[in-house]
Every structure is written in structure tokens, then in C-alpha cells.
Amino acid sequence: MTGRRIIALWFPHWAAETSRADYDATQPFALIDMHKNAQRLVGLNAAAGKAGLYPAMTLPDARALVPDVQTAMAAPQDAAARLQKCAYWLQRYTPWIGEDTSPETADGLTDYGLLLDVSGCAHLFGGERAMLEDIAARLAAYRDTRGITMRAAIAGSIGAAWGLARFSPTKLSIVPQGQDAEAVLRLPPAALRLKHTHIDLCQRLGLDTVAALARFPRADLTRRFGPEPVLRLEQALGQAGESLNPYLPPPRFLARKNLPQGVTQTEALAMLIAEMCDELAAQLQASGQGAQRLDLALTRSDNVMLALALPLAHPSADARHMVRLFEERLTRLSNGAGGLDTGYGIEQLQLVAARTTAVTAPQADISLSRRLYKSAPIAALGGLYDRLISRLGAQVVVQAVPHASYIPERAVRFVSVLEAQARPADDATPTPIEATTRPLFMLCAPEPIEVIAEIPEGAPYRVRWRRVLHEVTSAYGPERIGPEWWSRFVGQSPGESGGHNTRTRDYYRIEDTQGHRFWIYRDGLYDREYDRETDPPQQPPRWFMHGVFP
């Protein structure tokens, strides 16, 4: 029976190499952040380290040493999330993967690493050396051509593997079973995962190796350093046990069916999918989750896989709703030009909730009016959206969402329902005054009209729109909307698709003799929109029809 075997992976340049910043990997690159009241380097790539830069260095000092160093703002949360994602990816080698137990460095920066318990797993990959080389090769090809720099070690204890991964002269170290102590004794005291204060004390006492520290009696070390360094020493030498705290993968909601004989009929597939939907919905409801995306994989007898993806506009754990969506999708595929090609039969079905989110049960309310107003439309609209998306496609079903713009025709945007639900809306909720002064019907694009006014910048008393003359009996306004100076599209008229001009608008609500009410505006001001000496001449102010009131 083989003993315990631990792999320690250390990523010295993890934050920089996994950064989303676009930089040349062959040139010095550093991540910066505010630390100790100064902008300091918190992550470096290999080229920056070779150029003489080091963590916790201030940015001015770094630029003085390497003037052309590339920099970007650090995102520690992103780096930690990507490390966790890497841990899940490494589950191809072992299910027991834990977070590194690195102590806080002297400069307070994060040290990135992972621990893998590969006891009894190495023979599946051709041995420990082959396993380490495979991990290193895969990580070197990660992130396109940038790659991940890695140092690794295999030993019988967490402490020994941790120290060898960081302080061994070789990038990949393998300690034979039972020889941890011999390998660790040659390392410096920092290999014991000591705090920086203890490391400084060892340096002052002239203890430059673990062997020099281990020669002292444990009682003397405890009196001088405290209990923690003694525990770390015994853990590295294999004299004290240490447990690995594994990452807990996110719960996976899936239902699977293996069939002894292949199924070719669409009706039979629909029945099997309905059973899996019931099973999946029960899992989701028990965990308080709702599915936002469902992935169905159908494996044929010839190992060809058919995949169906169903995005949901609103999180759902309703089995009947899932079944209805899959039935519509199967019917659509069966009635298509090629039909649903099941080959010699489907032998395996797997339904996965690929993306989920927490959902809560609606709160009951004794007020009938509030219950009818609030709770009824939400679930109904979500089901309607999903059915339309299943039939027509996600890009066809769109929804109007508020957009932060003062220009009325740009105050809303049409995006797909899925996009509208996935991203937060702009802070563009109309005020009560705007809601009462805006027409219910707005033209897709403002239409030019002919206007006669008593004074140039006054309210009109006669309007011609679509060859019909309207005598104005009352006018309210103007409501002035200034140009958006931060997004100027000079040269486009209001009627052009997607355009808006940069001139001031004066809006009027008018009513004619027949009781028709319109929303019109004058585009531009007389002799006040530009400097005649410096700006090019512009068109005189024009009038446009923009909406109709009921």
C-alpha cells in the first residue's frame, strides 16, 4: 500500500499572467495597486522580474529602473476566481485539490498556489514524473501563447511539497517515499511556511537552513519562537499530520438516463426528457435554485452527440415549463429540413442546468390589489419569453430597456430579452413629470413639419404634417432639451436612422381645433447655436413632429 503523496503547485507570476490586460509577454509587465499609501507593484511577469523589478516596489521606482514597463490595475478578486477555476480544471488528475496555506508575506501580498492529494492516482498518468510534466505542459499552453509559469513538487507531506516547490533548485521536484526529511533539511527556514517575523529572527540568529533549526530541542524552539514554527517543522519532516482543505465544487444539477436499446422515435425521447425534467426540477427546488440555461446532450449508438441548449429569460425550477420548451424544440427540429437525426438510436440522455441562480418563493400578501399587481405578470411574462425564444430564437425576441439619454428617441434601447435580464439596466428611470408630459405614441424617427409662428422662437399657431393643416388652439411649452456634448454626431439630421443632432430642442405640446394633441419641437435656436466667425454655417432651425397624445 502506497503512502500519502502531495503535489504542491506554485505560480510565481499568476496575477500578471492571468490578467485580462493586453500586453507583450516578452516585455516587462506589472500590476499595480494602492498599498501602504503608495502605488506599488503587486504582480509581475517573468520579464519584469528579470529586469530587476520586485513585488511591493513603488511605481516611480519601477519606472526609474525600467522606463518602458507596461502596467495595469490589479484585480485580486479576478485572480482568486481564476485560481479556483484552475483548481476545478485540475480535478482531471485528482478530486482532492486544496487551497494553498501560504503565510502572509512581509509585504502583505498574495502568494498563489494549489495543493493536490494524488495518493493512488499517479499510475493512471504513467507515474509521478509523467503527471507533473503533463500538468506543466498544459499550463504552459494556457491563455493562448502567454502560458502559466509553474514550479511543482511531489512529497509525502504538505509541508515538504510546499517548501520544495518554492525553494528547490529544480522546477519539478519528486521526493521518493519516506525521504521528505532529507530533502527538507537542505532548504532555508522560509520553506517551513513561517511568518516573516520568524524568518527575520532566524536570519539574525544565523539559522540559514532547516537542519540548523532542527538541531535545537523542541522545547527550546517553543520558548524562543512559539508553538507555530515547531508545528511547521514537524509537519514538513512528516512527524505531524496535516489535513488538506479541498475546494468544494459548485453543486451540479443534472439528470441522466442510459438506455439498453437505442430510441429513435421523437415521442419516446419526449417522454424520457419529461422524466429528466422532473428529476432536475426536484434537485433545483431542494437547493432553492432556478435554472437560467438548460443543456441537453443526446448520445447516439455511434457516439455522435446531439446538443440542445435552452436559455431561459427568468430562472425556473418548474418541470412542466421545461418539458413544454423541449417539446417545442424537438417538434421544431423534427419538422425541419433534415429532421432530428437519431441514427441507429439514442443510447444516453443527459440534462444539465448549466447556469443557475438563487430564487425565492414569492411572499404572500393579504392585499388582493397588490397581489394582482405584483406577482401575476412576472412568472407569466417569463414563461412567454421562453416559449417565444424557443420558437423564434433568442435574437428575435427583444425588450425595450431604459437608456441614460436626454434625447427622447434614444431614451430606450431594444436588446434581446436574455441580455436585458442578464445585465443591470441603466439608471434612467423617468421622473413622474417626464412620464406625464411624454406621449404614449412616439414616431420611430421625427418627421419634418411646416410651422407658422407669430415670432421666430415662439409657439406655433399653424402646423402642416403629412399634407394636413392643423390650426393650433393651445400650446404648452417650451420644454428645452440641450445637446449631449459628450456624444456628438455632427452632420446627422434628426430623421436619419440612429442619428441625432447636437442642437438645442424646444418641445411643445399642442392641440388643434379637432382635439388632436401632438408633441413637436424646434431643432436649433436662431443665431445662438454657433459662432459665425469660427464655426461653419449651420441650417436654420427646423420643426419636427415627434409624437401623438391619445
Secondary structure as the mmCIF struct_conf table of DSSP 4:
data_model
#
loop_
_struct_conf.conf_type_id
_struct_conf.id
_struct_conf.beg_label_comp_id
_struct_conf.beg_label_asym_id
_struct_conf.beg_label_seq_id
_struct_conf.end_label_comp_id
_struct_conf.end_label_asym_id
_struct_conf.end_label_seq_id
STRN STRN1 ILE A 6 TRP A 10
TURN_TY1_P TURN_TY1_P1 PRO A 12 HIS A 13
HELX_RH_AL_P HELX_RH_AL_P1 TRP A 14 GLU A 17
TURN_TY1_P TURN_TY1_P2 THR A 18 THR A 18
BEND BEND1 ARG A 20 ALA A 21
TURN_TY1_P TURN_TY1_P3 ALA A 25 THR A 26
BEND BEND2 GLN A 27 GLN A 27
STRN STRN2 PHE A 29 MET A 34
BEND BEND3 LYS A 36 ALA A 38
STRN STRN3 GLN A 39 LEU A 44
HELX_RH_AL_P HELX_RH_AL_P2 ALA A 46 LYS A 50
TURN_TY1_P TURN_TY1_P4 ALA A 51 GLY A 52
TURN_TY1_P TURN_TY1_P5 PRO A 55 ALA A 56
STRN STRN4 THR A 58 THR A 58
HELX_RH_AL_P HELX_RH_AL_P3 LEU A 59 LEU A 65
TURN_TY1_P TURN_TY1_P6 PRO A 67 ASP A 68
STRN STRN5 GLN A 70 MET A 73
HELX_RH_AL_P HELX_RH_AL_P4 PRO A 76 TRP A 89
HELX_RH_3T_P HELX_RH_3T_P1 LEU A 90 ARG A 92
TURN_TY1_P TURN_TY1_P7 TYR A 93 TYR A 93
BEND BEND4 PRO A 95 PRO A 95
STRN STRN6 ILE A 97 GLU A 99
HELX_LH_PP_P HELX_LH_PP_P1 SER A 102 THR A 105
TURN_TY1_P TURN_TY1_P8 ALA A 106 ASP A 107
STRN STRN7 GLY A 113 ASP A 117
TURN_TY1_P TURN_TY1_P9 SER A 119 CYS A 121
HELX_RH_3T_P HELX_RH_3T_P2 ALA A 122 PHE A 125
TURN_TY1_P TURN_TY1_P10 GLY A 126 GLY A 126
BEND BEND5 GLY A 127 GLY A 127
HELX_RH_AL_P HELX_RH_AL_P5 GLU A 128 ALA A 140
TURN_TY1_P TURN_TY1_P11 ALA A 141 ALA A 141
TURN_TY1_P TURN_TY1_P12 ARG A 143 ARG A 146
STRN STRN8 ARG A 151 ALA A 155
BEND BEND6 GLY A 156 SER A 157
HELX_RH_AL_P HELX_RH_AL_P6 ILE A 158 PHE A 167
BEND BEND7 PRO A 169 LYS A 171
STRN STRN9 LEU A 172 ILE A 174
HELX_LH_PP_P HELX_LH_PP_P2 VAL A 175 PRO A 176
TURN_TY1_P TURN_TY1_P13 GLN A 177 GLY A 178
HELX_RH_AL_P HELX_RH_AL_P7 ASP A 180 LEU A 185
TURN_TY1_P TURN_TY1_P14 ARG A 186 ARG A 186
BEND BEND8 LEU A 187 LEU A 187
HELX_RH_3T_P HELX_RH_3T_P3 PRO A 189 LEU A 192
HELX_RH_AL_P HELX_RH_AL_P8 HIS A 196 LEU A 205
TURN_TY1_P TURN_TY1_P15 GLY A 206 GLY A 206
BEND BEND9 THR A 209 THR A 209
HELX_RH_AL_P HELX_RH_AL_P9 VAL A 210 ALA A 214
TURN_TY1_P TURN_TY1_P16 ARG A 215 ARG A 215
BEND BEND10 PHE A 216 PHE A 216
HELX_RH_AL_P HELX_RH_AL_P10 ARG A 218 PHE A 225
HELX_RH_AL_P HELX_RH_AL_P11 PRO A 227 ALA A 236
TURN_TY1_P TURN_TY1_P17 LEU A 237 GLY A 238
BEND BEND11 GLN A 239 ALA A 240
STRN STRN10 PRO A 246 PRO A 246
HELX_LH_PP_P HELX_LH_PP_P3 PRO A 249 PRO A 251
STRN STRN11 LEU A 254 VAL A 263
HELX_RH_AL_P HELX_RH_AL_P12 THR A 266 SER A 287
TURN_TY1_P TURN_TY1_P18 GLY A 288 GLY A 288
STRN STRN12 GLN A 289 ARG A 300
TURN_TY1_P TURN_TY1_P19 SER A 301 ASP A 302
BEND BEND12 ASN A 303 ASN A 303
STRN STRN13 MET A 305 SER A 316
HELX_RH_AL_P HELX_RH_AL_P13 ALA A 319 SER A 334
TURN_TY1_P TURN_TY1_P20 ASN A 335 ASN A 335
BEND BEND13 GLY A 336 GLY A 338
TURN_TY1_P TURN_TY1_P21 GLY A 343 TYR A 344
STRN STRN14 ILE A 346 ALA A 358
HELX_LH_PP_P HELX_LH_PP_P4 ALA A 361 ALA A 364
BEND BEND14 ILE A 366 ILE A 366
HELX_RH_AL_P HELX_RH_AL_P14 LEU A 368 LEU A 392
TURN_TY1_P TURN_TY1_P22 ALA A 394 VAL A 396
BEND BEND15 VAL A 397 VAL A 397
STRN STRN15 VAL A 398 PRO A 402
BEND BEND16 ALA A 404 ALA A 404
BEND BEND17 TYR A 406 ILE A 407
HELX_RH_3T_P HELX_RH_3T_P4 PRO A 408 ARG A 410
BEND BEND18 ALA A 411 ALA A 411
STRN STRN16 VAL A 412 SER A 416
HELX_RH_AL_P HELX_RH_AL_P15 VAL A 417 ALA A 422
BEND BEND19 ARG A 423 ARG A 423
HELX_LH_PP_P HELX_LH_PP_P5 PRO A 424 ASP A 426
BEND BEND20 ASP A 427 ASP A 427
HELX_LH_PP_P HELX_LH_PP_P6 THR A 429 THR A 431
HELX_RH_AL_P HELX_RH_AL_P16 PRO A 432 THR A 437
BEND BEND21 ARG A 438 ARG A 438
BEND BEND22 LEU A 440 LEU A 440
STRN STRN17 PHE A 441 ALA A 453
BEND BEND23 GLU A 454 ILE A 455
TURN_TY1_P TURN_TY1_P23 PRO A 456 GLU A 457
BEND BEND24 GLY A 458 GLY A 458
STRN STRN18 PRO A 460 TRP A 465
TURN_TY1_P TURN_TY1_P24 ARG A 466 ARG A 467
STRN STRN19 VAL A 468 ILE A 481
TURN_TY1_P TURN_TY1_P25 TRP A 485 TRP A 486
BEND BEND25 SER A 487 SER A 487
TURN_TY1_P TURN_TY1_P26 VAL A 490 GLY A 491
TURN_TY1_P TURN_TY1_P27 PRO A 494 GLY A 495
BEND BEND26 GLU A 496 GLU A 496
TURN_TY1_P TURN_TY1_P28 SER A 497 GLY A 498
BEND BEND27 THR A 502 ARG A 503
STRN STRN20 ARG A 505 ASP A 512
TURN_TY1_P TURN_TY1_P29 THR A 513 GLN A 514
BEND BEND28 GLY A 515 GLY A 515
STRN STRN21 ARG A 517 ASP A 523
BEND BEND29 GLY A 524 GLY A 524
TURN_TY1_P TURN_TY1_P30 TYR A 526 ASP A 527
BEND BEND30 GLU A 529 TYR A 530
TURN_TY1_P TURN_TY1_P31 ARG A 532 THR A 534
BEND BEND31 ASP A 535 ASP A 535
HELX_LH_PP_P HELX_LH_PP_P7 PRO A 536 PRO A 537
HELX_LH_PP_P HELX_LH_PP_P8 GLN A 539 PRO A 541
STRN STRN22 ARG A 542 PHE A 549
#
